[in-house]
Every structure is written in C-alpha cells, then in structure tokens.
Amino acid sequence: MGAIADALVYAVAFINCRPTDGLESDYDCGALESIAAMLDNRNPGGEDALAAAAERALEAERSAGSPRPEFLQLYSCWMEDMFGDGWHDNCRVLVDE
C-alpha cells in the first residue's frame, strides 16, 4: 500500500503543478482522486497510508537542493485538499457532528 500511496501523492502533485498550456488538468486530478477514494474504501488503513506518503513527499521536497515552493505547499496539505473534513494539513482531526 505504501508504494501505491507514494505514487498517487506524487502524481496528483505533478498534475497540479505542471504547465497546462491551455489544457485542463481537472480531469486528470479527478481520476487520481477517484483512485484515492477507491483505495480508501477498500482498505481501512488507506487514508493513513496516503497521509504518510504525503509526509514522505513533503520531507523529500524539503530535503531537495532546491525545494519547489508549489510542491511544498501541495504536499503540506495534501490530505486536507483531497479529503477535506477530518483533516488539517496531513493530520487527522476530530470533526464535530
């Protein structure tokens, strides 16, 4: 699961940060977000694996010789952006019901 989560985090970040040259990447991200949702629904630890992958990607980017600000921003709040409620940045939070 870890390798799949790593690949998914990197793919979503790459699609969000690439130049589009007039092409919309919403469909690309939508497809990857659907994959993330399917992984999460089939595996109780799916969200935890994705959160860990986002944190690994963030640390790798921070450690790079020239960290890219747009990737730092994306990786730092990947889970919150992907799943919304229940997440602050890449940390699980309690949600009032």
LOGU-725707 format. One record per atom (N, C-alpha, C): residue in one letter; x, z negated, y negated; atom name; residue number from 1. Coordinates in pm, 1 decimal, padded with zeros to 6 digits, always signed. Layout:
<sites>
["a", [X, Z, Y], "CA", NUM]
...
</sites>
This chain:
<sites>
["m", [+00082.2, +00000.0, +00119.9], "N", 1]
["m", [+00000.0, +00000.0, +00000.0], "CA", 1]
["m", [+00086.0, +00000.0, -00125.4], "C", 1]
["g", [+00200.3, -00068.8, -00121.4], "N", 2]
["g", [+00285.7, -00077.4, -00239.6], "CA", 2]
["g", [+00334.3, +00058.1, -00287.8], "C", 2]
["a", [+00376.1, +00143.3, -00195.9], "N", 3]
["a", [+00425.6, +00275.3, -00234.9], "CA", 3]
["a", [+00314.8, +00361.6, -00293.9], "C", 3]
["i", [+00195.6, +00352.0, -00237.5], "N", 4]
["i", [+00082.5, +00427.7, -00291.5], "CA", 4]
["i", [+00047.8, +00377.0, -00430.8], "C", 4]
["a", [+00047.3, +00246.0, -00446.2], "N", 5]
["a", [+00017.6, +00187.8, -00577.4], "CA", 5]
["a", [+00122.1, +00228.9, -00680.3], "C", 5]
["d", [+00249.6, +00225.0, -00642.3], "N", 6]
["d", [+00355.9, +00268.8, -00733.7], "CA", 6]
["d", [+00334.3, +00412.9, -00777.2], "C", 6]
["a", [+00305.7, +00499.7, -00680.1], "N", 7]
["a", [+00286.6, +00641.2, -00710.8], "CA", 7]
["a", [+00167.7, +00662.0, -00804.0], "C", 7]
["l", [+00061.1, +00589.6, -00781.1], "N", 8]
["l", [-00058.4, +00603.2, -00863.5], "CA", 8]
["l", [-00032.7, +00556.7, -01006.3], "C", 8]
["v", [+00034.5, +00443.9, -01022.6], "N", 9]
["v", [+00066.0, +00393.2, -01157.1], "CA", 9]
["v", [+00152.1, +00494.5, -01232.8], "C", 9]
["y", [+00256.5, +00544.7, -01169.7], "N", 10]
["y", [+00342.9, +00642.8, -01235.7], "CA", 10]
["y", [+00267.3, +00771.1, -01269.0], "C", 10]
["a", [+00182.0, +00817.5, -01177.2], "N", 11]
["a", [+00107.9, +00941.8, -01201.2], "CA", 11]
["a", [+00014.0, +00929.4, -01319.6], "C", 11]
["v", [-00060.5, +00820.6, -01327.9], "N", 12]
["v", [-00153.1, +00802.5, -01440.0], "CA", 12]
["v", [-00076.2, +00794.2, -01571.1], "C", 12]
["a", [+00034.0, +00720.3, -01572.5], "N", 13]
["a", [+00114.2, +00709.2, -01694.8], "CA", 13]
["a", [+00171.0, +00845.1, -01735.0], "C", 13]
["f", [+00221.2, +00920.7, -01639.9], "N", 14]
["f", [+00277.4, +01051.9, -01670.5], "CA", 14]
["f", [+00171.0, +01144.1, -01728.9], "C", 14]
["i", [+00054.4, +01146.9, -01667.7], "N", 15]
["i", [-00052.8, +01233.5, -01716.9], "CA", 15]
["i", [-00094.7, +01192.4, -01857.1], "C", 15]
["n", [-00103.1, +01062.9, -01881.9], "N", 16]
["n", [-00142.7, +01015.4, -02014.5], "CA", 16]
["n", [-00038.7, +01047.4, -02121.5], "C", 16]
["c", [+00087.1, +01056.5, -02085.0], "N", 17]
["c", [+00194.4, +01074.1, -02184.0], "CA", 17]
["c", [+00246.8, +01217.1, -02195.5], "C", 17]
["r", [+00209.7, +01303.8, -02107.1], "N", 18]
["r", [+00264.0, +01440.0, -02112.4], "CA", 18]
["r", [+00200.6, +01518.8, -02227.0], "C", 18]
["p", [+00275.2, +01614.3, -02281.8], "N", 19]
["p", [+00214.5, +01702.4, -02381.6], "CA", 19]
["p", [+00108.3, +01788.6, -02312.6], "C", 19]
["t", [-00004.7, +01804.6, -02377.6], "N", 20]
["t", [-00112.7, +01878.6, -02312.7], "CA", 20]
["t", [-00118.4, +02025.0, -02353.6], "C", 20]
["d", [-00055.6, +02059.8, -02462.4], "N", 21]
["d", [-00058.2, +02199.6, -02507.9], "CA", 21]
["d", [-00200.1, +02255.6, -02510.0], "C", 21]
["g", [-00292.8, +02173.2, -02555.4], "N", 22]
["g", [-00431.1, +02217.4, -02565.4], "CA", 22]
["g", [-00512.7, +02197.4, -02438.9], "C", 22]
["l", [-00448.9, +02155.7, -02330.6], "N", 23]
["l", [-00520.5, +02131.6, -02206.2], "CA", 23]
["l", [-00560.7, +01985.4, -02200.0], "C", 23]
["e", [-00680.6, +01959.7, -02160.7], "N", 24]
["e", [-00727.8, +01822.6, -02148.3], "CA", 24]
["e", [-00678.8, +01761.5, -02018.4], "C", 24]
["s", [-00630.6, +01639.5, -02025.3], "N", 25]
["s", [-00586.5, +01571.6, -01904.9], "CA", 25]
["s", [-00689.6, +01470.1, -01857.0], "C", 25]
["d", [-00806.3, +01463.3, -01920.3], "N", 26]
["d", [-00908.8, +01367.9, -01879.7], "CA", 26]
["d", [-00949.1, +01387.0, -01733.8], "C", 26]
["y", [-00956.6, +01511.4, -01688.3], "N", 27]
["y", [-00994.0, +01537.0, -01550.1], "CA", 27]
["y", [-00887.2, +01486.9, -01454.9], "C", 27]
["d", [-00760.4, +01506.9, -01491.7], "N", 28]
["d", [-00650.3, +01458.3, -01408.7], "CA", 28]
["d", [-00657.8, +01306.9, -01394.8], "C", 28]
["c", [-00671.6, +01239.2, -01508.4], "N", 29]
["c", [-00679.6, +01092.7, -01506.4], "CA", 29]
["c", [-00803.4, +01046.6, -01432.6], "C", 29]
["g", [-00912.8, +01114.9, -01452.4], "N", 30]
["g", [-01035.6, +01078.4, -01382.0], "CA", 30]
["g", [-01018.4, +01085.1, -01231.1], "C", 30]
["a", [-00950.8, +01187.0, -01183.1], "N", 31]
["a", [-00926.6, +01200.0, -01039.9], "CA", 31]
["a", [-00840.0, +01085.0, -00989.1], "C", 31]
["l", [-00735.5, +01052.0, -01062.7], "N", 32]
["l", [-00648.0, +00943.1, -01020.8], "CA", 32]
["l", [-00718.3, +00808.2, -01030.2], "C", 32]
["e", [-00802.3, +00791.2, -01131.4], "N", 33]
["e", [-00879.0, +00666.7, -01143.1], "CA", 33]
["e", [-00975.1, +00653.3, -01025.3], "C", 33]
["s", [-01030.4, +00763.8, -00980.1], "N", 34]
["s", [-01117.9, +00759.9, -00862.9], "CA", 34]
["s", [-01040.5, +00717.3, -00739.0], "C", 34]
["i", [-00917.4, +00767.6, -00725.6], "N", 35]
["i", [-00833.1, +00726.6, -00613.1], "CA", 35]
["i", [-00808.6, +00576.1, -00619.7], "C", 35]
["a", [-00777.1, +00525.9, -00738.2], "N", 36]
["a", [-00752.8, +00381.9, -00754.5], "CA", 36]
["a", [-00876.2, +00302.2, -00715.2], "C", 36]
["a", [-00993.0, +00347.4, -00756.7], "N", 37]
["a", [-01116.5, +00276.9, -00723.5], "CA", 37]
["a", [-01141.4, +00279.0, -00572.7], "C", 37]
["m", [-01113.9, +00391.9, -00507.1], "N", 38]
["m", [-01132.6, +00400.7, -00362.5], "CA", 38]
["m", [-01036.3, +00308.0, -00289.6], "C", 38]
["l", [-00911.1, +00304.1, -00334.7], "N", 39]
["l", [-00814.8, +00213.2, -00273.0], "CA", 39]
["l", [-00860.2, +00069.3, -00289.2], "C", 39]
["d", [-00910.1, +00037.3, -00405.2], "N", 40]
["d", [-00955.2, -00098.4, -00432.6], "CA", 40]
["d", [-01074.9, -00135.4, -00345.1], "C", 40]
["n", [-01167.9, -00043.0, -00326.7], "N", 41]
["n", [-01287.3, -00071.4, -00247.8], "CA", 41]
["n", [-01256.9, -00087.1, -00099.6], "C", 41]
["r", [-01155.4, -00021.4, -00051.3], "N", 42]
["r", [-01125.0, -00023.7, +00091.5], "CA", 42]
["r", [-01028.8, -00136.0, +00129.2], "C", 42]
["n", [-00960.0, -00190.9, +00031.5], "N", 43]
["n", [-00856.5, -00288.6, +00060.2], "CA", 43]
["n", [-00871.9, -00406.0, -00035.7], "C", 43]
["p", [-00901.5, -00526.2, +00016.4], "N", 44]
["p", [-00921.7, -00640.4, -00073.3], "CA", 44]
["p", [-00800.9, -00669.3, -00161.8], "C", 44]
["g", [-00683.0, -00634.0, -00118.4], "N", 45]
["g", [-00562.9, -00658.0, -00197.9], "CA", 45]
["g", [-00525.0, -00540.0, -00284.6], "C", 45]
["g", [-00613.7, -00441.1, -00294.0], "N", 46]
["g", [-00581.8, -00318.7, -00367.9], "CA", 46]
["g", [-00549.6, -00342.9, -00514.0], "C", 46]
["e", [-00631.8, -00422.4, -00581.6], "N", 47]
["e", [-00605.7, -00449.1, -00723.3], "CA", 47]
["e", [-00475.5, -00525.0, -00741.8], "C", 47]
["d", [-00449.5, -00621.0, -00653.1], "N", 48]
["d", [-00324.2, -00696.2, -00663.9], "CA", 48]
["d", [-00203.9, -00604.5, -00644.7], "C", 48]
["a", [-00214.7, -00510.2, -00552.0], "N", 49]
["a", [-00105.3, -00414.8, -00529.2], "CA", 49]
["a", [-00085.3, -00325.8, -00650.9], "C", 49]
["l", [-00194.6, -00281.5, -00711.8], "N", 50]
["l", [-00183.3, -00198.3, -00831.5], "CA", 50]
["l", [-00124.6, -00276.5, -00949.1], "C", 50]
["a", [-00166.5, -00402.3, -00964.3], "N", 51]
["a", [-00111.7, -00485.6, -01071.9], "CA", 51]
["a", [+00038.0, -00506.9, -01053.0], "C", 51]
["a", [+00079.5, -00532.1, -00929.2], "N", 52]
["a", [+00222.2, -00549.2, -00901.1], "CA", 52]
["a", [+00298.6, -00420.3, -00928.5], "C", 52]
["a", [+00239.2, -00307.0, -00893.6], "N", 53]
["a", [+00303.1, -00177.4, -00919.3], "CA", 53]
["a", [+00317.9, -00152.3, -01069.0], "C", 53]
["a", [+00215.4, -00186.8, -01145.6], "N", 54]
["a", [+00222.3, -00169.9, -01290.9], "CA", 54]
["a", [+00332.7, -00257.4, -01349.5], "C", 54]
["e", [+00346.6, -00377.0, -01298.9], "N", 55]
["e", [+00452.9, -00466.1, -01347.4], "CA", 55]
["e", [+00590.8, -00414.5, -01308.3], "C", 55]
["r", [+00604.1, -00358.4, -01188.5], "N", 56]
["r", [+00732.6, -00298.7, -01147.7], "CA", 56]
["r", [+00766.9, -00180.0, -01237.0], "C", 56]
["a", [+00667.1, -00098.1, -01267.1], "N", 57]
["a", [+00690.7, +00017.7, -01353.8], "CA", 57]
["a", [+00730.0, -00027.3, -01493.9], "C", 57]
["l", [+00664.7, -00130.5, -01543.7], "N", 58]
["l", [+00698.4, -00183.2, -01675.9], "CA", 58]
["l", [+00841.7, -00235.1, -01678.1], "C", 58]
["e", [+00880.2, -00309.2, -01577.2], "N", 59]
["e", [+01016.6, -00362.6, -01571.5], "CA", 59]
["e", [+01119.6, -00250.4, -01559.3], "C", 59]
["a", [+01089.9, -00149.7, -01479.6], "N", 60]
["a", [+01181.5, -00036.0, -01466.2], "CA", 60]
["a", [+01197.3, +00036.6, -01599.2], "C", 60]
["e", [+01087.8, +00053.1, -01671.1], "N", 61]
["e", [+01093.9, +00121.3, -01800.7], "CA", 61]
["e", [+01172.3, +00036.9, -01900.5], "C", 61]
["r", [+01148.8, -00093.2, -01901.4], "N", 62]
["r", [+01224.1, -00182.0, -01991.6], "CA", 62]
["r", [+01373.4, -00178.0, -01962.6], "C", 62]
["s", [+01408.0, -00162.5, -01835.0], "N", 63]
["s", [+01548.1, -00162.2, -01793.6], "CA", 63]
["s", [+01617.2, -00028.3, -01814.2], "C", 63]
["a", [+01540.5, +00074.4, -01843.8], "N", 64]
["a", [+01597.8, +00208.4, -01863.0], "CA", 64]
["a", [+01686.8, +00209.7, -01987.4], "C", 64]
["g", [+01783.2, +00297.6, -01987.5], "N", 65]
["g", [+01873.3, +00308.9, -02101.6], "CA", 65]
["g", [+01801.5, +00335.4, -02232.5], "C", 65]
["s", [+01700.2, +00416.9, -02228.0], "N", 66]
["s", [+01619.9, +00449.0, -02346.3], "CA", 66]
["s", [+01472.5, +00436.7, -02309.8], "C", 66]
["p", [+01417.6, +00314.2, -02311.1], "N", 67]
["p", [+01276.7, +00299.3, -02274.3], "CA", 67]
["p", [+01186.1, +00379.2, -02367.6], "C", 67]
["r", [+01086.2, +00440.7, -02309.5], "N", 68]
["r", [+00991.3, +00521.5, -02386.2], "CA", 68]
["r", [+00876.3, +00432.9, -02430.6], "C", 68]
["p", [+00855.0, +00419.9, -02563.1], "N", 69]
["p", [+00751.5, +00329.3, -02614.0], "CA", 69]
["p", [+00612.1, +00357.5, -02557.5], "C", 69]
["e", [+00577.1, +00483.9, -02541.3], "N", 70]
["e", [+00443.7, +00515.4, -02492.1], "CA", 70]
["e", [+00424.7, +00469.6, -02347.8], "C", 70]
["f", [+00531.8, +00476.1, -02266.9], "N", 71]
["f", [+00523.0, +00429.0, -02129.2], "CA", 71]
["f", [+00521.6, +00276.3, -02124.7], "C", 71]
["l", [+00599.7, +00212.1, -02211.4], "N", 72]
["l", [+00596.0, +00065.8, -02218.8], "CA", 72]
["l", [+00453.5, +00018.9, -02248.6], "C", 72]
["q", [+00388.8, +00084.5, -02343.1], "N", 73]
["q", [+00251.1, +00047.9, -02379.5], "CA", 73]
["q", [+00156.0, +00069.1, -02262.5], "C", 73]
["l", [+00164.8, +00183.9, -02198.3], "N", 74]
["l", [+00074.5, +00212.5, -02085.8], "CA", 74]
["l", [+00093.9, +00116.6, -01969.9], "C", 74]
["y", [+00218.7, +00095.0, -01930.6], "N", 75]
["y", [+00245.3, +00007.3, -01817.5], "CA", 75]
["y", [+00206.0, -00137.5, -01847.0], "C", 75]
["s", [+00219.3, -00181.0, -01971.6], "N", 76]
["s", [+00193.7, -00321.3, -02004.0], "CA", 76]
["s", [+00045.8, -00358.3, -01991.4], "C", 76]
["c", [-00044.0, -00261.5, -02003.2], "N", 77]
["c", [-00187.5, -00293.4, -01994.1], "CA", 77]
["c", [-00258.0, -00200.1, -01895.3], "C", 77]
["w", [-00187.8, -00154.9, -01795.0], "N", 78]
["w", [-00239.6, -00056.8, -01700.3], "CA", 78]
["w", [-00368.2, -00105.1, -01632.1], "C", 78]
["m", [-00368.3, -00226.7, -01582.4], "N", 79]
["m", [-00485.1, -00277.4, -01510.5], "CA", 79]
["m", [-00604.7, -00295.7, -01603.3], "C", 79]
["e", [-00581.1, -00347.4, -01722.2], "N", 80]
["e", [-00690.9, -00365.2, -01817.1], "CA", 80]
["e", [-00750.3, -00230.3, -01855.0], "C", 80]
["d", [-00666.1, -00132.7, -01878.7], "N", 81]
["d", [-00714.6, +00000.8, -01912.6], "CA", 81]
["d", [-00790.9, +00063.4, -01795.6], "C", 81]
["m", [-00743.4, +00039.4, -01674.5], "N", 82]
["m", [-00803.0, +00102.7, -01556.9], "CA", 82]
["m", [-00933.3, +00035.1, -01514.7], "C", 82]
["f", [-00935.7, -00098.3, -01516.1], "N", 83]
["f", [-01048.8, -00170.6, -01459.5], "CA", 83]
["f", [-01128.1, -00251.9, -01560.5], "C", 83]
["g", [-01073.3, -00276.7, -01680.0], "N", 84]
["g", [-01147.9, -00346.1, -01784.6], "CA", 84]
["g", [-01169.5, -00493.7, -01757.9], "C", 84]
["d", [-01297.0, -00532.8, -01748.9], "N", 85]
["d", [-01332.0, -00674.2, -01731.3], "CA", 85]
["d", [-01258.5, -00734.1, -01612.0], "C", 85]
["g", [-01213.5, -00856.5, -01632.1], "N", 86]
["g", [-01142.7, -00925.9, -01525.8], "CA", 86]
["g", [-00992.8, -00913.2, -01536.8], "C", 86]
["w", [-00946.7, -00834.9, -01636.0], "N", 87]
["w", [-00803.1, -00813.8, -01654.2], "CA", 87]
["w", [-00765.9, -00826.0, -01800.7], "C", 87]
["h", [-00653.9, -00890.7, -01825.2], "N", 88]
["h", [-00589.6, -00889.4, -01957.0], "CA", 88]
["h", [-00448.5, -00839.6, -01931.4], "C", 88]
["d", [-00417.4, -00724.4, -01989.1], "N", 89]
["d", [-00293.1, -00654.3, -01958.0], "CA", 89]
["d", [-00290.8, -00630.3, -01806.6], "C", 89]
["n", [-00193.6, -00686.7, -01735.0], "N", 90]
["n", [-00188.0, -00669.1, -01589.8], "CA", 90]
["n", [-00216.7, -00799.3, -01515.4], "C", 90]
["c", [-00279.1, -00893.8, -01585.5], "N", 91]
["c", [-00308.5, -01024.4, -01526.1], "CA", 91]
["c", [-00458.1, -01041.0, -01508.5], "C", 91]
["r", [-00495.2, -01093.5, -01392.8], "N", 92]
["r", [-00634.9, -01120.2, -01362.8], "CA", 92]
["r", [-00681.8, -01237.8, -01448.7], "C", 92]
["v", [-00800.6, -01227.0, -01505.9], "N", 93]
["v", [-00858.3, -01335.0, -01586.5], "CA", 93]
["v", [-01000.1, -01362.2, -01538.8], "C", 93]
["l", [-01047.9, -01481.7, -01565.5], "N", 94]
["l", [-01185.3, -01515.8, -01532.7], "CA", 94]
["l", [-01279.2, -01446.9, -01629.5], "C", 94]
["v", [-01390.1, -01399.6, -01577.4], "N", 95]
["v", [-01490.9, -01333.2, -01659.3], "CA", 95]
["v", [-01615.6, -01419.3, -01658.2], "C", 95]
["d", [-01664.3, -01452.0, -01778.0], "N", 96]
["d", [-01789.0, -01527.7, -01787.1], "CA", 96]
["d", [-01904.7, -01438.6, -01747.3], "C", 96]
["e", [-01989.2, -01488.5, -01662.2], "N", 97]
["e", [-02102.9, -01408.3, -01616.3], "CA", 97]
["e", [-02228.2, -01451.3, -01684.6], "C", 97]
</sites>
